[in-house]
Amino acid sequence: MRIRLLDLDRGGAVELEVDEKAHPTSIIEKLREMGLVSRYETVMFGVTPNGRQIFYVPAATIEQLVAYSNQTKQPISFRRFPIHGYGKS
């Protein structure tokens, strides 16, 4: 399944190829593989009604996340957050 996510931090959109039956956290791993999220960051993803805030969607699969996004006509978005506990070297 190909999904499109809005990057609220940098602007623009990102397209990912993901397994529709996978848990939504696999989106984070895919973003890391693409080099869009560092190992010192994680992301919050969900739907955005206004392009600034993210509302969490309790979904067991990516397919459910996309279905909710389509039903509510809100794009799936993500925003980066630092992972605490890492010291700067």
JORANOR-V871947 format. One record per helix or strand. SS is the DSSP state (a for helix, b for strand). FROM is the first residue (numbers start at 1). TO is the last residue. If there is no record, write none. Layout:
ss = <SS;SS>
from = <FROM;FROM>
to = <TO;TO>
This chain:
ss = <b;b;a;b;b;a;b>
from = <2;13;26;41;55;62;75>
to = <7;17;33;48;55;72;82>
